[in-house]
Amino acid sequence: MSTDIDRIKLRRWRKRGFYSEAALVKLLKKKGYSAVRVPASNPSLNPLPDVIARKGKHTYAFEVKNATYYAYFPKQQIDKLFQFLYQFIPTDEKYKHAVTAAHLGKKWLFKEISWRDWEKNKIPEKVRILKRDRGNLNIDKSYQENPQSIDIPNVQ
């Protein structure tokens, strides 16, 4: 009996993730990005993001979480974003963005992780996004400006 309940809970958990990934793709397309959900972005060791997006010369690798008040992104998942961008996107680092995306109800928060932190192995064990936080990435402007200078709250 408990295994049936566990399976149901696991299916619901996976559907939440799928829903948020699909919602992010829809939002990005509405904002003029080319975006796709990566269906094989399961918890494997393969360096695949949940969502890949592109606008102009800029490529974004997103790790997406659906949560109520806070979302945690383990270091291993963030490392996979950078591995993907490093191995498969043949362009300058300034055009490649590793982004954590928290879908908190109707609110989206985006946090870009710095290449410098990744290269110096300064990524924390868990990156946390709280509902009251401000994201450091605005998907309406990030491809036009230097992402390090952006400190604009979320996009809803």
N, C-alpha and C positions, 0 to 999 in steps of 0.2 A: 504493500500500500504506500509506504513512504517513497519508494522509487518512482511510482506514478506521480506523486505530488512533486517530487524533485524534477522530474521531466517537464511537468507543466510549468514550474517556476523557471526552469532554464529556457523553455520556449518563449515565455513572456519576456524574459530578460533580453533574449536575442532579438525579438520583435521590436523592443524599444530602441535598441541600437540601430537596427535596420531602418526604422522610421526616422530617427534623427539624421542618419547618413543621407537618406533620400531627401529629407527636408532641406538639408544643407546644400545638396546638389541643386535643388529647385531654387533656393535663395540665390546661390551664386549665378546660375543661369539668368535669373531675373536681373542681376546686377551687371550682366554682359560678359561673364566669364564662360569659358568652355570648362565643363566639369563633369566628372564621372565618379560613381561609387565603385570601389574595387571589391568585387564579391569575394575574392580569396584573401581578404585582409583579416582572416581569423587569427586567433592567438598563436600562430605558428612563429617560427624563428625567421621566416622569410621577411625581408625588408620591404613590406608593403604598407602604405597608408590606408586609411579608411576611404578617403576621398582625395582625388587629384584634381587640381584646377589650374587653369592657365588664362592669363590676360596679358596681351602684349608679349613682352619678353619674359615676364614673370611666371614662375611655376610655384604652386603651393601644394604641399603635402599636409593633409589634415588628419589628426587623430581626433575622433569624435566621441563624446560621452553624453549620455542622456541622464540627467539628475534633477533633483528637486532643489537643493540648497547649495550643494558643492559637488565638485568633480575632482577626482584624483587621477593623474596620469603617471604611471610608473616609468621610471628612467628607461627601462628596456623598450617600452613603446616609443618613447621620444627618440631614443637611439635608432630605432628602425626607420623613423622618418628621415633622419640625417643620412643613414646608410642608403636609403632609396634615392634621395636627392644626389648624393655624392656619386653613387654607382651608375645611375641611369639618366641623369639630366646633364647633358654636356654643355654647360654654360657657366658663366661666372657666378660665384657665390652670392653676389649682390642681387641676382635675379632668382635665387632659390630660397624658399621660405618654408620652414618647419613650423606648423601652427597646431596648437591644441585648441579645440572648439568644444565649449560646454553648452549644451542645449538645456536650459533651465526653465522649463515651462514654455512660455512664449518668448523668452529672452535668450539671446545668443551672446556669449562672451568669447572673444578670440584672444589668444596669447601667443605671440610669436616668440620662439626660443632662439637665442642668439647662436650664430655659428661659432663665435669666439668662445662662448661657454662650452659648447660641444667639443671643440678642438682642444681645449684646456682641461677637459673632463671635469667641468664644474657644474654639470647638470645635477640637481638634487635627486635623491632617491625617489621622491614623488613630487610632481608639480601639482599644485592645488589651485583651483579656481573656485572662489566663493561667489554666491549670487550678488553680494554687495560690492564685489570687486569692480574695478574698471579694467577693461581689456586694453592691450597695448597695440591692437591692430584694428584698423577700420577698413573693411573690405571695399568701401566706396572710394578710398583714396590711396590705399597702400601701393598699388602698382604705379602711381604717379610720383610718389615722394620717396624719400629715404625712409625705410621702415623703422630705423632706429630713432627717428625724431617724432614718431607718431605716439601720442598719448591721448587718445580720444576714447570715450566710453563706447559701450557695446552698440551693436546694430540689432534692431528688433524686427 
